[in-house]
């Protein structure tokens, strides 16, 4: 599992650009663009935490896409 932190960098017309906060390792994602309408549901945070984990395989069924965004602070 990867827990990544992002800080708001700037806004475009319909999106907000977040930059991954890294210390001594290279970035995993780097830049993340999110739609403004989705961020309104989170209260337009200045910081985000994104968790990436593998999905368990279920034989015979395709995996459903899963996305999870948690607010790290504003």
BELVEN-V730353 format. One line per field, one symbol per residue. burial: + if it has 16 or more other ideal C-beta (glycine too) atoms within 10 Angstrom, else -. Layout:
# BELVEN-V730353
burial = ???
This chain:
# BELVEN-V730353
burial = ---+-+-+------++-+++-----------+-+----+-----+--+++------------------+--+--
